[in-house]
Amino acid sequence: MKKDQKWNWTEKQEEAFRELVLAASDLDNRIRMEVDTSDYVIGRVLSMECEDRLWRLVAFLSKSLNETERNYEIHDKEMLVIIRGLES
């Protein structure tokens, strides 16, 4: 798009935007946390089941492990990401 060209926001763009935006958390809905770890990073995704029965992203966490954490055994890294996910 050129600098001086105006953006035409249509219903199609609005629908795509609404699909991409994080859902607002509602504690009355079911919530799940999925975690993963590797040798260098941990990650967590928090999702919520919405009225349409689809799971929507509420929050995410991605963090590099420090030097000490990189030496943890895999089960300790997995516990670390669970704890960090619950803290945030």
C-alpha positions as a Markdown table, in Angstrom:
| # | Residue | x | y | z |
|---|---|---|---|---|
| 1 | Met | 0.0 | 0.0 | 0.0 |
| 2 | Lys | 1.3 | 3.4 | -0.9 |
| 3 | Lys | 1.9 | 6.0 | 1.8 |
| 4 | Asp | -0.9 | 8.4 | 0.7 |
| 5 | Gln | -3.3 | 5.6 | -0.1 |
| 6 | Lys | -6.3 | 5.3 | 2.3 |
| 7 | Trp | -7.2 | 2.1 | 4.0 |
| 8 | Asn | -10.7 | 0.8 | 3.3 |
| 9 | Trp | -11.7 | -1.2 | 6.4 |
| 10 | Thr | -14.4 | -3.7 | 5.2 |
| 11 | Glu | -16.5 | -6.3 | 7.0 |
| 12 | Lys | -13.9 | -8.9 | 5.7 |
| 13 | Gln | -11.1 | -7.1 | 7.5 |
| 14 | Glu | -13.2 | -6.7 | 10.6 |
| 15 | Glu | -13.9 | -10.4 | 10.7 |
| 16 | Ala | -10.2 | -11.3 | 10.2 |
| 17 | Phe | -9.2 | -8.9 | 12.9 |
| 18 | Arg | -11.7 | -10.4 | 15.4 |
| 19 | Glu | -10.4 | -13.9 | 14.7 |
| 20 | Leu | -6.8 | -12.8 | 15.5 |
| 21 | Val | -7.3 | -10.7 | 18.6 |
| 22 | Leu | -6.9 | -12.3 | 22.1 |
| 23 | Ala | -10.1 | -13.3 | 23.8 |
| 24 | Ala | -11.0 | -11.5 | 27.0 |
| 25 | Ser | -10.9 | -14.1 | 29.8 |
| 26 | Asp | -14.1 | -15.1 | 31.4 |
| 27 | Leu | -13.8 | -17.2 | 34.5 |
| 28 | Asp | -17.2 | -18.8 | 33.9 |
| 29 | Asn | -15.8 | -20.5 | 30.8 |
| 30 | Arg | -13.5 | -23.5 | 30.7 |
| 31 | Ile | -9.8 | -22.5 | 30.6 |
| 32 | Arg | -6.8 | -24.7 | 29.6 |
| 33 | Met | -3.1 | -24.2 | 29.8 |
| 34 | Glu | -0.7 | -25.9 | 27.4 |
| 35 | Val | 3.0 | -25.9 | 28.0 |
| 36 | Asp | 6.2 | -27.0 | 26.3 |
| 37 | Thr | 9.9 | -26.7 | 26.9 |
| 38 | Ser | 13.1 | -27.3 | 25.0 |
| 39 | Asp | 16.8 | -27.0 | 25.8 |
| 40 | Tyr | 16.7 | -23.2 | 25.6 |
| 41 | Val | 13.1 | -21.9 | 26.0 |
| 42 | Ile | 9.8 | -22.5 | 27.8 |
| 43 | Gly | 6.4 | -21.6 | 26.4 |
| 44 | Arg | 2.8 | -21.5 | 27.6 |
| 45 | Val | -0.5 | -20.9 | 25.9 |
| 46 | Leu | -3.7 | -20.1 | 27.9 |
| 47 | Ser | -6.9 | -20.7 | 26.0 |
| 48 | Met | -10.6 | -20.4 | 26.8 |
| 49 | Glu | -13.6 | -22.2 | 25.4 |
| 50 | Cys | -15.9 | -19.6 | 24.0 |
| 51 | Glu | -19.7 | -19.7 | 23.4 |
| 52 | Asp | -19.1 | -21.0 | 19.8 |
| 53 | Arg | -17.3 | -24.0 | 21.5 |
| 54 | Leu | -14.0 | -22.9 | 19.9 |
| 55 | Trp | -10.9 | -22.5 | 22.0 |
| 56 | Arg | -9.5 | -18.9 | 21.8 |
| 57 | Leu | -6.1 | -17.6 | 22.8 |
| 58 | Val | -6.2 | -15.6 | 26.0 |
| 59 | Ala | -2.5 | -15.3 | 26.8 |
| 60 | Phe | 0.9 | -16.7 | 26.0 |
| 61 | Leu | 4.3 | -16.8 | 27.5 |
| 62 | Ser | 7.7 | -17.5 | 25.9 |
| 63 | Lys | 10.9 | -17.2 | 27.9 |
| 64 | Ser | 14.5 | -18.1 | 27.3 |
| 65 | Leu | 16.1 | -20.2 | 30.0 |
| 66 | Asn | 19.0 | -18.9 | 31.9 |
| 67 | Glu | 22.3 | -20.8 | 32.1 |
| 68 | Thr | 21.3 | -22.6 | 35.3 |
| 69 | Glu | 17.8 | -23.5 | 34.0 |
| 70 | Arg | 19.3 | -25.0 | 30.8 |
| 71 | Asn | 21.1 | -27.6 | 32.9 |
| 72 | Tyr | 17.8 | -28.8 | 34.5 |
| 73 | Glu | 16.6 | -32.3 | 33.7 |
| 74 | Ile | 13.6 | -32.4 | 31.3 |
| 75 | His | 11.1 | -33.1 | 34.0 |
| 76 | Asp | 12.3 | -30.1 | 36.0 |
| 77 | Lys | 12.1 | -27.9 | 32.9 |
| 78 | Glu | 8.5 | -29.1 | 32.4 |
| 79 | Met | 7.7 | -28.3 | 36.1 |
| 80 | Leu | 9.3 | -24.9 | 35.7 |
| 81 | Val | 7.1 | -23.9 | 32.7 |
| 82 | Ile | 4.0 | -25.0 | 34.6 |
| 83 | Ile | 5.0 | -22.9 | 37.6 |
| 84 | Arg | 5.9 | -19.9 | 35.5 |
| 85 | Gly | 2.6 | -20.3 | 33.6 |
| 86 | Leu | 0.6 | -20.3 | 36.8 |
| 87 | Glu | 2.5 | -17.3 | 38.1 |
| 88 | Ser | 1.8 | -15.0 | 35.1 |
